[in-house]
Amino acid sequence: MPTLLLIIRHAPYHSALSREALDMALACAVFDIDISLLFLGEGVWQLSSQQQPTASKSIAKALQALPLYDIDKIYVDSNSLQQRQITAEQLPLSCELLTPQQLADFQASFDQVMVW
Amino acid sequence: MKYSLLILAAPDSPGNYQAYCFAKALLAAGHEIYRLFFYHQGVYSGNQLVATPQDELNLPAMWQSLCETEQLDAVVCIASAIRRGVLNSTEAERQQKPAANLANGFDLSGLGQWADALSHSDRIISFAP
């Protein structure tokens, strides 16, 4: 089975994309695909614990389903967090931080990559 | 090589046309397209009711034609499609909607088809919105 990396670069709530990214991750896990997630750029907003959406379901809450599906390889770009002044302690999920220097090798280590 | 393409972009967005051009280039270069998977706003590519002005590209019609000519396996994600009003006759009936609009040559199916494509393709390329 190939290893898969899903890179999430989009902010939550501007469309159903975040919800559908999560559905894709969960479906892959159900079909025994070894999937990891990387939050990068505007994507790190999905992890913000301050979310209180009025017109849709909370993405941060939905992401907490990931460990229930054995998706525990979750990575975040530390530079993206810093640029947005989000500290690692504020993240609702246990994620591993990566530096920008590590990103290229990290991405290359996967058989397949999806970038949204 | 075997490629599968994930199309997230709506037909009137550049990513969708890029996916189309890429698909054609792959076939011209002798590669095989294992599956096209239309997800998120990409599901609009399967809407046969689209009528664009004469001087604009009609991507849904172009995809339909390509899939037919090249016998491509084109899957539209059923969950993404239903919430956006792209239905085949079975779903139109099930959802009690007055009409169906999924073009011939597209299959409504689940994310399992993309999981299958992941295991059977040498490369997957995503076309984001």
gemmi code that builds the backbone of each chain (N, CA, C; Angstrom):
import gemmi

chains = {
    "A": [
        ("MET", (0.847, -1.206, 0.000), (0.000, 0.000, 0.000), (0.878, 1.250, 0.000)),
        ("PRO", (0.609, 2.182, -0.893), (1.443, 3.388, -0.933), (1.176, 4.287, 0.284)),
        ("THR", (2.169, 5.079, 0.652), (1.968, 6.067, 1.715), (1.477, 7.354, 1.065)),
        ("LEU", (0.559, 8.013, 1.726), (-0.109, 9.186, 1.160), (0.014, 10.369, 2.101)),
        ("LEU", (0.339, 11.521, 1.535), (0.366, 12.752, 2.304), (-0.686, 13.703, 1.756)),
        ("LEU", (-1.535, 14.220, 2.614), (-2.514, 15.225, 2.215), (-2.059, 16.558, 2.795)),
        ("ILE", (-1.712, 17.482, 1.907), (-1.254, 18.800, 2.345), (-2.426, 19.761, 2.271)),
        ("ILE", (-2.760, 20.333, 3.415), (-3.912, 21.230, 3.489), (-3.425, 22.661, 3.612)),
        ("ARG", (-3.704, 23.445, 2.575), (-3.204, 24.812, 2.517), (-4.329, 25.836, 2.567)),
        ("HIS", (-5.565, 25.370, 2.657), (-6.688, 26.287, 2.554), (-7.289, 26.563, 3.925)),
        ("ALA", (-7.783, 27.781, 4.107), (-8.413, 28.145, 5.372), (-9.772, 27.450, 5.479)),
        ("PRO", (-10.269, 27.249, 6.688), (-11.584, 26.624, 6.829), (-12.697, 27.619, 6.507)),
        ("TYR", (-13.874, 27.118, 6.290), (-15.109, 27.910, 6.211), (-15.386, 28.695, 4.944)),
        ("HIS", (-14.424, 28.837, 4.005), (-14.846, 29.602, 2.828), (-15.607, 28.727, 1.824)),
        ("SER", (-15.548, 27.420, 2.032), (-16.339, 26.503, 1.194), (-16.388, 25.174, 1.943)),
        ("ALA", (-16.960, 24.169, 1.316), (-17.025, 22.850, 1.952), (-15.708, 22.098, 1.827)),
        ("LEU", (-14.667, 22.749, 1.295), (-13.415, 22.050, 1.013), (-12.795, 21.407, 2.255)),
        ("SER", (-12.835, 22.118, 3.390), (-12.232, 21.565, 4.605), (-12.965, 20.311, 5.057)),
        ("ARG", (-14.271, 20.381, 4.997), (-15.093, 19.240, 5.388), (-14.810, 18.065, 4.452)),
        ("GLU", (-14.691, 18.356, 3.171), (-14.459, 17.285, 2.191), (-13.040, 16.738, 2.289)),
        ("ALA", (-12.091, 17.562, 2.711), (-10.723, 17.064, 2.931), (-10.731, 16.059, 4.077)),
        ("LEU", (-11.473, 16.389, 5.110), (-11.568, 15.496, 6.255), (-12.256, 14.189, 5.855)),
        ("ASP", (-13.341, 14.291, 5.085), (-14.043, 13.082, 4.614), (-13.101, 12.208, 3.800)),
        ("MET", (-12.271, 12.836, 2.990), (-11.310, 12.091, 2.169), (-10.314, 11.368, 3.076)),
        ("ALA", (-9.802, 12.077, 4.088), (-8.829, 11.461, 4.999), (-9.452, 10.266, 5.713)),
        ("LEU", (-10.677, 10.439, 6.196), (-11.351, 9.355, 6.915), (-11.621, 8.163, 5.986)),
        ("ALA", (-12.033, 8.452, 4.752), (-12.295, 7.371, 3.788), (-11.014, 6.600, 3.496)),
        ("CYS", (-9.914, 7.311, 3.338), (-8.624, 6.640, 3.075), (-8.255, 5.725, 4.236)),
        ("ALA", (-8.473, 6.216, 5.449), (-8.144, 5.401, 6.619), (-8.997, 4.137, 6.649)),
        ("VAL", (-10.276, 4.288, 6.328), (-11.190, 3.141, 6.300), (-10.724, 2.091, 5.284)),
        ("PHE", (-10.142, 2.550, 4.180), (-9.638, 1.631, 3.157), (-8.174, 1.278, 3.392)),
        ("ASP", (-7.709, 1.454, 4.625), (-6.363, 1.023, 5.030), (-5.229, 1.716, 4.302)),
        ("ILE", (-5.464, 2.950, 3.877), (-4.369, 3.697, 3.264), (-3.624, 4.433, 4.367)),
        ("ASP", (-2.311, 4.360, 4.314), (-1.452, 4.980, 5.313), (-1.374, 6.480, 5.007)),
        ("ILE", (-2.237, 7.262, 5.640), (-2.336, 8.688, 5.308), (-1.791, 9.564, 6.430)),
        ("SER", (-1.055, 10.593, 6.041), (-0.576, 11.621, 6.964), (-1.124, 12.961, 6.486)),
        ("LEU", (-1.291, 13.887, 7.419), (-1.789, 15.214, 7.067), (-0.746, 16.264, 7.401)),
        ("LEU", (-0.585, 17.232, 6.522), (0.306, 18.355, 6.789), (-0.488, 19.638, 6.618)),
        ("PHE", (-0.525, 20.466, 7.647), (-1.193, 21.756, 7.584), (-0.153, 22.833, 7.324)),
        ("LEU", (-0.424, 23.611, 6.293), (0.580, 24.552, 5.800), (-0.119, 25.847, 5.403)),
        ("GLY", (0.566, 26.968, 5.534), (0.013, 28.240, 5.070), (-1.311, 28.542, 5.750)),
        ("GLU", (-2.295, 28.958, 4.961), (-3.611, 29.292, 5.518), (-4.278, 28.072, 6.153)),
        ("GLY", (-3.820, 26.888, 5.824), (-4.388, 25.655, 6.366), (-4.272, 25.547, 7.876)),
        ("VAL", (-3.274, 26.218, 8.464), (-3.088, 26.079, 9.912), (-4.247, 26.693, 10.697)),
        ("TRP", (-5.005, 27.565, 10.036), (-6.178, 28.129, 10.717), (-7.197, 27.045, 11.075)),
        ("GLN", (-7.163, 25.932, 10.363), (-8.110, 24.851, 10.650), (-7.884, 24.302, 12.056)),
        ("LEU", (-6.644, 24.450, 12.537), (-6.297, 23.888, 13.835), (-6.554, 24.854, 14.978)),
        ("SER", (-6.920, 26.068, 14.647), (-7.092, 27.070, 15.696), (-8.193, 26.636, 16.654)),
        ("SER", (-7.914, 26.703, 17.945), (-8.892, 26.255, 18.940), (-9.929, 27.333, 19.216)),
        ("GLN", (-9.818, 28.480, 18.581), (-10.725, 29.598, 18.865), (-11.956, 29.608, 17.963)),
        ("GLN", (-12.207, 28.527, 17.243), (-13.269, 28.550, 16.246), (-14.651, 28.474, 16.876)),
        ("GLN", (-15.513, 29.419, 16.499), (-16.909, 29.378, 16.940), (-17.801, 29.721, 15.756)),
        ("PRO", (-17.861, 28.835, 14.773), (-18.618, 29.172, 13.565), (-20.117, 29.230, 13.845)),
        ("THR", (-20.825, 30.166, 13.196), (-22.261, 30.274, 13.407), (-23.037, 29.567, 12.295)),
        ("ALA", (-22.458, 29.550, 11.084), (-23.221, 29.014, 9.949), (-22.772, 27.632, 9.511)),
        ("SER", (-21.794, 27.056, 10.177), (-21.396, 25.693, 9.806), (-20.845, 24.970, 11.025)),
        ("LYS", (-20.531, 23.699, 10.828), (-19.996, 22.900, 11.936), (-18.519, 23.246, 12.134)),
        ("SER", (-18.057, 23.152, 13.353), (-16.678, 23.502, 13.662), (-15.703, 22.497, 13.052)),
        ("ILE", (-14.733, 23.022, 12.311), (-13.728, 22.152, 11.710), (-12.798, 21.593, 12.784)),
        ("ALA", (-12.471, 22.420, 13.760), (-11.556, 21.956, 14.821), (-12.165, 20.760, 15.545)),
        ("LYS", (-13.482, 20.852, 15.789), (-14.163, 19.734, 16.451), (-14.145, 18.507, 15.555)),
        ("ALA", (-14.415, 18.710, 14.262), (-14.464, 17.590, 13.312), (-13.104, 16.909, 13.208)),
        ("LEU", (-12.033, 17.702, 13.282), (-10.682, 17.131, 13.175), (-10.378, 16.211, 14.344)),
        ("GLN", (-11.070, 16.402, 15.442), (-10.826, 15.543, 16.592), (-11.281, 14.110, 16.369)),
        ("ALA", (-11.995, 13.879, 15.263), (-12.374, 12.502, 14.894), (-11.197, 11.733, 14.313)),
        ("LEU", (-10.162, 12.437, 13.892), (-9.037, 11.773, 13.207), (-8.417, 10.630, 14.019)),
        ("PRO", (-8.102, 10.847, 15.294), (-7.494, 9.744, 16.049), (-8.420, 8.528, 16.172)),
        ("LEU", (-9.744, 8.765, 16.116), (-10.685, 7.639, 16.209), (-10.567, 6.709, 15.006)),
        ("TYR", (-10.072, 7.278, 13.891), (-9.863, 6.482, 12.683), (-8.392, 6.088, 12.550)),
        ("ASP", (-7.652, 6.185, 13.632), (-6.226, 5.861, 13.628), (-5.418, 6.766, 12.715)),
        ("ILE", (-5.894, 7.986, 12.496), (-5.067, 8.937, 11.750), (-4.367, 9.788, 12.800)),
        ("ASP", (-3.097, 9.427, 13.064), (-2.399, 10.158, 14.110), (-1.107, 10.793, 13.621)),
        ("LYS", (-0.881, 10.710, 12.304), (0.330, 11.331, 11.771), (-0.073, 12.709, 11.230)),
        ("ILE", (-0.042, 13.677, 12.124), (-0.490, 15.018, 11.770), (0.670, 15.976, 11.987)),
        ("TYR", (0.973, 16.734, 10.940), (2.129, 17.614, 10.960), (1.699, 19.042, 10.665)),
        ("VAL", (2.455, 19.968, 11.205), (2.165, 21.382, 10.975), (3.470, 22.098, 10.669)),
        ("ASP", (3.398, 23.027, 9.739), (4.568, 23.837, 9.421), (4.719, 24.921, 10.495)),
        ("SER", (5.827, 24.909, 11.207), (6.011, 25.824, 12.335), (6.073, 27.279, 11.878)),
        ("ASN", (6.613, 27.490, 10.688), (6.700, 28.841, 10.157), (5.312, 29.432, 9.905)),
        ("SER", (4.394, 28.621, 9.376), (3.024, 29.079, 9.116), (2.344, 29.463, 10.425)),
        ("LEU", (2.617, 28.694, 11.489), (2.029, 29.007, 12.796), (2.563, 30.334, 13.311)),
        ("GLN", (3.875, 30.478, 13.190), (4.529, 31.675, 13.707), (4.035, 32.928, 12.988)),
        ("GLN", (3.912, 32.826, 11.661), (3.450, 33.980, 10.874), (2.056, 34.418, 11.300)),
        ("ARG", (1.271, 33.485, 11.807), (-0.107, 33.786, 12.192), (-0.258, 33.887, 13.694)),
        ("GLN", (0.869, 33.867, 14.367), (0.899, 34.011, 15.829), (0.012, 32.989, 16.540)),
        ("ILE", (0.090, 31.758, 16.059), (-0.592, 30.646, 16.729), (0.503, 29.826, 17.391)),
        ("THR", (0.355, 29.567, 18.690), (1.383, 28.772, 19.360), (0.985, 27.299, 19.364)),
        ("ALA", (1.979, 26.442, 19.428), (1.724, 24.989, 19.397), (0.807, 24.551, 20.538)),
        ("GLU", (0.906, 25.241, 21.675), (0.090, 24.865, 22.841), (-1.391, 25.071, 22.567)),
        ("GLN", (-1.732, 25.962, 21.630), (-3.135, 26.266, 21.347), (-3.778, 25.238, 20.421)),
        ("LEU", (-2.978, 24.294, 19.893), (-3.527, 23.349, 18.914), (-4.364, 22.274, 19.603)),
        ("PRO", (-5.559, 21.998, 19.072), (-6.437, 21.020, 19.714), (-6.028, 19.564, 19.487)),
        ("LEU", (-5.145, 19.349, 18.500), (-4.736, 17.975, 18.184), (-3.260, 17.839, 18.485)),
        ("SER", (-2.817, 16.616, 18.742), (-1.374, 16.486, 18.915), (-0.737, 16.368, 17.527)),
        ("CYS", (0.084, 17.374, 17.221), (0.709, 17.475, 15.902), (2.208, 17.540, 16.071)),
        ("GLU", (2.894, 17.118, 15.033), (4.330, 17.283, 15.059), (4.693, 18.521, 14.239)),
        ("LEU", (5.539, 19.350, 14.789), (5.935, 20.561, 14.074), (7.090, 20.267, 13.125)),
        ("LEU", (7.031, 20.866, 11.955), (8.128, 20.731, 10.998), (8.651, 22.124, 10.679)),
        ("THR", (9.952, 22.214, 10.455), (10.508, 23.492, 10.024), (10.437, 23.547, 8.498)),
        ("PRO", (10.496, 24.748, 7.924), (10.466, 24.848, 6.465), (11.581, 24.024, 5.794)),
        ("GLN", (12.732, 23.942, 6.458), (13.857, 23.192, 5.881), (13.536, 21.709, 5.784)),
        ("GLN", (12.662, 21.237, 6.653), (12.342, 19.809, 6.654), (11.270, 19.449, 5.628)),
        ("LEU", (10.538, 20.450, 5.142), (9.349, 20.169, 4.330), (9.643, 19.414, 3.039)),
        ("ALA", (10.705, 19.789, 2.339), (10.977, 19.170, 1.028), (11.255, 17.679, 1.180)),
        ("ASP", (12.153, 17.343, 2.093), (12.476, 15.922, 2.306), (11.263, 15.163, 2.830)),
        ("PHE", (10.512, 15.832, 3.694), (9.322, 15.195, 4.267), (8.348, 14.813, 3.155)),
        ("GLN", (8.068, 15.771, 2.276), (7.128, 15.520, 1.181), (7.655, 14.415, 0.252)),
        ("ALA", (8.960, 14.424, -0.005), (9.559, 13.446, -0.915), (9.528, 12.028, -0.345)),
        ("SER", (9.325, 11.921, 0.950), (9.348, 10.591, 1.568), (8.054, 9.813, 1.359)),
        ("PHE", (7.052, 10.460, 0.763), (5.772, 9.787, 0.533), (5.660, 9.285, -0.899)),
        ("ASP", (4.922, 8.177, -1.085), (4.710, 7.651, -2.428), (3.791, 8.578, -3.220)),
        ("GLN", (2.759, 9.080, -2.539), (1.798, 9.945, -3.234), (1.443, 11.144, -2.374)),
        ("VAL", (1.202, 12.263, -3.043), (0.895, 13.507, -2.334), (-0.315, 14.177, -2.975)),
        ("MET", (-1.227, 14.663, -2.148), (-2.331, 15.492, -2.658), (-2.168, 16.868, -2.026)),
        ("VAL", (-2.314, 17.901, -2.823), (-2.176, 19.255, -2.304), (-3.468, 20.016, -2.571)),
        ("TRP", (-4.099, 20.452, -1.498), (-5.395, 21.148, -1.706), (-5.269, 22.572, -1.254)),
    ],
    "B": [
        ("MET", (3.012, 5.173, -17.808), (2.645, 5.102, -16.377), (1.130, 5.274, -16.225)),
        ("LYS", (0.658, 4.765, -15.096), (-0.781, 4.908, -14.818), (-1.003, 6.120, -13.930)),
        ("TYR", (-1.843, 7.013, -14.401), (-2.162, 8.218, -13.642), (-3.629, 8.207, -13.232)),
        ("SER", (-3.910, 8.782, -12.061), (-5.295, 9.114, -11.718), (-5.318, 10.589, -11.346)),
        ("LEU", (-6.368, 11.261, -11.770), (-6.474, 12.698, -11.529), (-7.629, 12.993, -10.586)),
        ("LEU", (-7.377, 13.859, -9.611), (-8.406, 14.298, -8.670), (-8.760, 15.735, -9.031)),
        ("ILE", (-9.982, 15.957, -9.457), (-10.375, 17.287, -9.910), (-11.307, 17.911, -8.890)),
        ("LEU", (-10.798, 18.930, -8.197), (-11.567, 19.622, -7.164), (-12.126, 20.941, -7.689)),
        ("ALA", (-11.541, 21.440, -8.787), (-11.895, 22.763, -9.292), (-13.201, 22.725, -10.069)),
        ("ALA", (-13.986, 23.789, -9.930), (-15.225, 23.925, -10.690), (-14.888, 24.138, -12.170)),
        ("PRO", (-15.813, 23.781, -13.079), (-15.523, 23.893, -14.505), (-15.151, 25.298, -14.980)),
        ("ASP", (-15.612, 26.342, -14.272), (-15.247, 27.684, -14.729), (-14.042, 28.232, -13.980)),
        ("SER", (-13.268, 27.356, -13.408), (-12.076, 27.780, -12.683), (-10.841, 27.183, -13.373)),
        ("PRO", (-9.716, 27.868, -13.379), (-8.559, 27.443, -14.177), (-8.089, 26.016, -13.899)),
        ("GLY", (-8.169, 25.586, -12.638), (-7.700, 24.244, -12.281), (-8.388, 23.146, -13.070)),
        ("ASN", (-9.652, 23.371, -13.389), (-10.423, 22.358, -14.116), (-9.915, 22.245, -15.551)),
        ("TYR", (-9.703, 23.378, -16.195), (-9.191, 23.370, -17.567), (-7.764, 22.809, -17.601)),
        ("GLN", (-6.975, 23.127, -16.580), (-5.620, 22.572, -16.496), (-5.679, 21.051, -16.427)),
        ("ALA", (-6.625, 20.550, -15.638), (-6.779, 19.099, -15.504), (-7.120, 18.481, -16.857)),
        ("TYR", (-8.007, 19.135, -17.569), (-8.417, 18.662, -18.895), (-7.219, 18.620, -19.852)),
        ("CYS", (-6.472, 19.709, -19.890), (-5.293, 19.779, -20.774), (-4.263, 18.741, -20.369)),
        ("PHE", (-4.107, 18.558, -19.068), (-3.143, 17.582, -18.570), (-3.571, 16.176, -18.970)),
        ("ALA", (-4.858, 15.893, -18.850), (-5.374, 14.577, -19.232), (-5.075, 14.301, -20.706)),
        ("LYS", (-5.324, 15.280, -21.538), (-5.061, 15.112, -22.980), (-3.574, 14.909, -23.234)),
        ("ALA", (-2.736, 15.671, -22.526), (-1.287, 15.563, -22.718), (-0.788, 14.188, -22.281)),
        ("LEU", (-1.346, 13.686, -21.195), (-0.956, 12.350, -20.715), (-1.242, 11.300, -21.773)),
        ("LEU", (-2.446, 11.374, -22.329), (-2.836, 10.372, -23.325), (-1.978, 10.508, -24.580)),
        ("ALA", (-1.696, 11.749, -24.979), (-0.861, 11.974, -26.169), (0.545, 11.427, -25.948)),
        ("ALA", (1.012, 11.456, -24.692), (2.357, 10.963, -24.395), (2.379, 9.460, -24.155)),
        ("GLY", (1.244, 8.832, -24.320), (1.193, 7.368, -24.203), (0.958, 6.835, -22.809)),
        ("HIS", (0.627, 7.699, -21.842), (0.333, 7.219, -20.498), (-1.110, 6.740, -20.427)),
        ("GLU", (-1.381, 6.018, -19.354), (-2.742, 5.524, -19.145), (-3.394, 6.327, -18.027)),
        ("ILE", (-4.655, 6.686, -18.231), (-5.411, 7.314, -17.138), (-6.264, 6.224, -16.513)),
        ("TYR", (-5.927, 5.874, -15.288), (-6.672, 4.809, -14.591), (-8.063, 5.303, -14.211)),
        ("ARG", (-8.110, 6.498, -13.620), (-9.416, 7.045, -13.212), (-9.351, 8.568, -13.127)),
        ("LEU", (-10.478, 9.190, -13.458), (-10.692, 10.604, -13.146), (-11.662, 10.621, -11.978)),
        ("PHE", (-11.341, 11.362, -10.927), (-12.262, 11.430, -9.779), (-12.622, 12.894, -9.556)),
        ("PHE", (-13.899, 13.190, -9.731), (-14.386, 14.566, -9.576), (-14.949, 14.713, -8.172)),
        ("TYR", (-14.386, 15.675, -7.416), (-14.751, 15.839, -5.998), (-14.931, 17.323, -5.725)),
        ("HIS", (-15.516, 17.662, -4.603), (-15.744, 19.086, -4.245), (-16.409, 19.766, -5.449)),
        ("GLN", (-15.982, 20.933, -5.839), (-16.663, 21.631, -6.938), (-16.408, 21.000, -8.307)),
        ("GLY", (-15.509, 20.062, -8.365), (-15.254, 19.353, -9.623), (-16.464, 18.576, -10.106)),
        ("VAL", (-17.367, 18.247, -9.166), (-18.550, 17.464, -9.556), (-19.419, 18.194, -10.575)),
        ("TYR", (-19.310, 19.521, -10.608), (-20.090, 20.293, -11.584), (-19.691, 19.944, -13.023)),
        ("SER", (-18.531, 19.306, -13.191), (-18.090, 18.904, -14.528), (-19.027, 17.877, -15.148)),
        ("GLY", (-19.817, 17.217, -14.298), (-20.707, 16.171, -14.788), (-22.112, 16.663, -15.098)),
        ("ASN", (-22.309, 17.961, -15.024), (-23.644, 18.529, -15.239), (-23.883, 18.743, -16.724)),
        ("GLN", (-24.772, 17.940, -17.313), (-24.995, 18.022, -18.756), (-25.871, 19.201, -19.170)),
        ("LEU", (-26.360, 19.967, -18.209), (-27.260, 21.072, -18.540), (-26.522, 22.383, -18.816)),
        ("VAL", (-25.193, 22.364, -18.706), (-24.440, 23.601, -18.881), (-24.470, 24.069, -20.334)),
        ("ALA", (-24.815, 25.354, -20.527), (-24.813, 25.938, -21.879), (-24.006, 27.222, -21.798)),
        ("THR", (-22.763, 27.165, -22.221), (-21.900, 28.343, -22.139), (-22.059, 29.186, -23.405)),
        ("PRO", (-21.730, 30.494, -23.317), (-21.734, 31.314, -24.538), (-20.807, 30.711, -25.586)),
        ("GLN", (-21.112, 30.998, -26.843), (-20.379, 30.415, -27.973), (-18.874, 30.599, -27.908)),
        ("ASP", (-18.441, 31.750, -27.375), (-17.010, 32.024, -27.395), (-16.324, 31.609, -26.096)),
        ("GLU", (-16.968, 30.779, -25.289), (-16.349, 30.284, -24.057), (-16.261, 28.769, -24.073)),
        ("LEU", (-15.352, 28.244, -23.277), (-15.181, 26.797, -23.215), (-16.285, 26.159, -22.385)),
        ("ASN", (-16.850, 25.096, -22.879), (-17.846, 24.339, -22.129), (-17.138, 23.109, -21.560)),
        ("LEU", (-16.571, 23.274, -20.376), (-15.768, 22.180, -19.811), (-16.566, 20.897, -19.568)),
        ("PRO", (-17.764, 20.987, -19.034), (-18.511, 19.726, -18.859), (-18.672, 18.956, -20.181)),
        ("ALA", (-18.976, 19.681, -21.249), (-19.133, 19.013, -22.550), (-17.799, 18.460, -23.032)),
        ("MET", (-16.718, 19.191, -22.785), (-15.389, 18.747, -23.209), (-14.974, 17.482, -22.454)),
        ("TRP", (-15.235, 17.464, -21.156), (-14.919, 16.268, -20.369), (-15.742, 15.072, -20.859)),
        ("GLN", (-17.017, 15.316, -21.104), (-17.883, 14.218, -21.536), (-17.368, 13.626, -22.846)),
        ("SER", (-16.994, 14.518, -23.748), (-16.495, 14.078, -25.050), (-15.185, 13.309, -24.911)),
        ("LEU", (-14.282, 13.815, -24.079), (-12.982, 13.157, -23.871), (-13.170, 11.776, -23.263)),
        ("CYS", (-14.041, 11.697, -22.283), (-14.264, 10.418, -21.601), (-14.845, 9.379, -22.559)),
        ("GLU", (-15.692, 9.872, -23.455), (-16.311, 8.959, -24.406), (-15.294, 8.494, -25.450)),
        ("THR", (-14.567, 9.447, -26.013), (-13.594, 9.123, -27.059), (-12.502, 8.200, -26.544)),
        ("GLU", (-11.999, 8.497, -25.346), (-10.864, 7.747, -24.817), (-11.276, 6.636, -23.864)),
        ("GLN", (-12.590, 6.440, -23.709), (-13.088, 5.384, -22.817), (-12.498, 5.510, -21.413)),
        ("LEU", (-12.589, 6.690, -20.840), (-12.012, 6.931, -19.522), (-13.012, 6.602, -18.419)),
        ("ASP", (-12.473, 6.185, -17.296), (-13.295, 5.882, -16.126), (-13.474, 7.175, -15.329)),
        ("ALA", (-14.627, 7.806, -15.468), (-14.877, 9.100, -14.827), (-15.858, 8.913, -13.684)),
        ("VAL", (-15.386, 9.157, -12.466), (-16.232, 8.995, -11.292), (-16.519, 10.358, -10.674)),
        ("VAL", (-17.770, 10.591, -10.364), (-18.179, 11.806, -9.660), (-18.553, 11.372, -8.247)),
        ("CYS", (-17.950, 11.995, -7.240), (-18.216, 11.587, -5.859), (-19.669, 11.856, -5.502)),
        ("ILE", (-20.363, 10.804, -5.088), (-21.809, 10.911, -4.870), (-22.180, 11.896, -3.762)),
        ("ALA", (-21.441, 11.889, -2.662), (-21.770, 12.796, -1.554), (-21.576, 14.254, -1.972)),
        ("SER", (-20.455, 14.539, -2.631), (-20.183, 15.903, -3.105), (-21.212, 16.342, -4.134)),
        ("ALA", (-21.637, 15.393, -4.968), (-22.544, 15.727, -6.073), (-23.947, 16.035, -5.567)),
        ("ILE", (-24.454, 15.196, -4.674), (-25.832, 15.374, -4.207), (-25.995, 16.717, -3.515)),
        ("ARG", (-25.017, 17.102, -2.682), (-25.161, 18.365, -1.956), (-25.038, 19.558, -2.894)),
        ("ARG", (-24.579, 19.330, -4.134), (-24.458, 20.419, -5.110), (-25.458, 20.297, -6.250)),
        ("GLY", (-26.342, 19.345, -6.172), (-27.390, 19.236, -7.197), (-26.936, 18.620, -8.494)),
        ("VAL", (-26.007, 17.664, -8.435), (-25.633, 16.895, -9.627), (-26.085, 15.468, -9.343)),
        ("LEU", (-27.089, 15.042, -10.091), (-27.750, 13.763, -9.766), (-27.936, 12.909, -11.006)),
        ("ASN", (-27.825, 11.595, -10.832), (-28.284, 10.694, -11.893), (-29.744, 10.350, -11.588)),
        ("SER", (-30.394, 9.574, -12.457), (-31.831, 9.355, -12.267), (-32.141, 8.589, -10.992)),
        ("THR", (-31.267, 7.659, -10.617), (-31.489, 6.901, -9.382), (-31.520, 7.830, -8.175)),
        ("GLU", (-30.532, 8.717, -8.116), (-30.452, 9.625, -6.972), (-31.559, 10.665, -7.009)),
        ("ALA", (-31.920, 11.126, -8.218), (-33.006, 12.109, -8.337), (-34.279, 11.523, -7.735)),
        ("GLU", (-34.486, 10.244, -8.016), (-35.679, 9.587, -7.469), (-35.562, 9.441, -5.958)),
        ("ARG", (-34.379, 8.979, -5.536), (-34.166, 8.734, -4.115), (-34.290, 10.021, -3.299)),
        ("GLN", (-33.776, 11.121, -3.869), (-33.808, 12.403, -3.172), (-35.102, 13.168, -3.454)),
        ("GLN", (-35.966, 12.570, -4.245), (-37.245, 13.185, -4.629), (-37.045, 14.544, -5.288)),
        ("LYS", (-36.158, 14.551, -6.295), (-35.915, 15.769, -7.050), (-36.565, 15.629, -8.425)),
        ("PRO", (-36.982, 16.755, -9.028), (-37.733, 16.691, -10.287), (-36.930, 16.308, -11.518)),
        ("ALA", (-35.593, 16.313, -11.440), (-34.827, 16.026, -12.653), (-33.458, 15.461, -12.312)),
        ("ALA", (-32.864, 14.788, -13.316), (-31.499, 14.296, -13.195), (-30.652, 15.058, -14.213)),
        ("ASN", (-29.363, 15.263, -13.929), (-28.543, 16.034, -14.852), (-27.143, 15.468, -15.082)),
        ("LEU", (-26.863, 14.285, -14.551), (-25.519, 13.740, -14.725), (-25.321, 13.292, -16.164)),
        ("ALA", (-24.239, 13.754, -16.786), (-23.964, 13.410, -18.182), (-23.626, 11.931, -18.308)),
        ("ASN", (-23.902, 11.395, -19.493), (-23.517, 10.015, -19.781), (-22.016, 9.868, -19.699)),
        ("GLY", (-21.611, 8.696, -19.233), (-20.178, 8.450, -19.173), (-19.576, 8.758, -17.805)),
        ("PHE", (-20.360, 9.416, -16.941), (-19.894, 9.666, -15.575), (-20.633, 8.715, -14.638)),
        ("ASP", (-19.889, 8.175, -13.655), (-20.534, 7.318, -12.654), (-20.564, 8.025, -11.321)),
        ("LEU", (-21.697, 7.968, -10.643), (-21.761, 8.490, -9.280), (-21.301, 7.383, -8.349)),
        ("SER", (-20.253, 7.651, -7.578), (-19.778, 6.612, -6.665), (-19.067, 7.243, -5.488)),
        ("GLY", (-18.571, 6.420, -4.587), (-18.029, 6.941, -3.342), (-16.511, 7.124, -3.348)),
        ("LEU", (-16.022, 7.619, -2.210), (-14.589, 7.862, -2.041), (-13.765, 6.582, -2.146)),
        ("GLY", (-14.425, 5.437, -1.969), (-13.708, 4.165, -2.128), (-13.078, 4.031, -3.503)),
        ("GLN", (-13.716, 4.666, -4.504), (-13.168, 4.606, -5.856), (-11.846, 5.370, -5.933)),
        ("TRP", (-11.726, 6.453, -5.149), (-10.468, 7.196, -5.144), (-9.416, 6.407, -4.365)),
        ("ALA", (-9.818, 5.776, -3.277), (-8.894, 4.940, -2.522), (-8.355, 3.826, -3.429)),
        ("ASP", (-9.231, 3.263, -4.239), (-8.828, 2.229, -5.183), (-7.840, 2.793, -6.211)),
        ("ALA", (-8.120, 4.010, -6.681), (-7.228, 4.639, -7.663), (-5.841, 4.867, -7.062)),
        ("LEU", (-5.802, 5.236, -5.772), (-4.528, 5.463, -5.095), (-3.670, 4.208, -5.105)),
        ("SER", (-4.326, 3.064, -4.892), (-3.527, 1.826, -4.840), (-3.132, 1.311, -6.211)),
        ("HIS", (-3.838, 1.744, -7.259), (-3.563, 1.194, -8.579), (-2.834, 2.135, -9.520)),
        ("SER", (-2.572, 3.360, -9.090), (-1.923, 4.331, -9.984), (-0.479, 4.533, -9.579)),
        ("ASP", (0.356, 4.799, -10.574), (1.745, 5.137, -10.281), (1.830, 6.554, -9.741)),
        ("ARG", (0.993, 7.422, -10.285), (0.988, 8.817, -9.850), (-0.423, 9.341, -9.750)),
        ("ILE", (-0.663, 10.170, -8.733), (-1.938, 10.880, -8.646), (-1.643, 12.370, -8.640)),
        ("ILE", (-2.468, 13.121, -9.355), (-2.290, 14.569, -9.407), (-3.598, 15.210, -8.985)),
        ("SER", (-3.522, 16.179, -8.065), (-4.722, 16.879, -7.600), (-4.796, 18.244, -8.271)),
        ("PHE", (-5.990, 18.625, -8.672), (-6.211, 19.947, -9.273), (-7.142, 20.699, -8.331)),
        ("ALA", (-6.558, 21.571, -7.523), (-7.288, 22.252, -6.448), (-8.172, 23.365, -7.023)),
        ("PRO", (-9.169, 23.791, -6.211), (-10.079, 24.826, -6.712), (-9.370, 26.138, -7.024)),
    ],
}
model = gemmi.Model(1)
for chain_id, residues in chains.items():
    chain = gemmi.Chain(chain_id)
    for i, (resn, *xyz) in enumerate(residues, 1):
        res = gemmi.Residue()
        res.name, res.seqid = resn, gemmi.SeqId(i, " ")
        for name, pos in zip(("N", "CA", "C"), xyz):
            atom = gemmi.Atom()
            atom.name, atom.element = name, gemmi.Element(name[0])
            atom.pos, atom.b_iso = gemmi.Position(*pos), 0.0
            res.add_atom(atom)
        chain.add_residue(res)
    model.add_chain(chain)
structure = gemmi.Structure()
structure.add_model(model)
structure.setup_entities()
